[in-house]
Amino acid sequence: MEKNCKSILISIGWINALFAFVFFQLFCGIIAVCMGFVLRKDYHAEIHGLVLMIVGIITGIVGWILNYFYF
């Protein structure tokens, strides 16, 4: 069985990384990190998965800090 949903995982990961700035920072950041991990391990997209994991962590933390100060 061929894995052909790589683009769906990339889209979900980046959408969650962007949503981590505004909505559900912890949840969306964790989902972005998990999508990056799956891309690295199962789909052999090492660089893209690593970048998605780093961006998910950064946006989750920055979004949480912004939410703490402004809301």
Buried (B, 14 or more C-beta within 10 A) or exposed (E): EEEEEBEEBBEBBBBBBBBBBEEBBEEBBBBBBBBBBBBBEEBEBEEBBBBBBBBBBBBBBBBBEEBEEEE
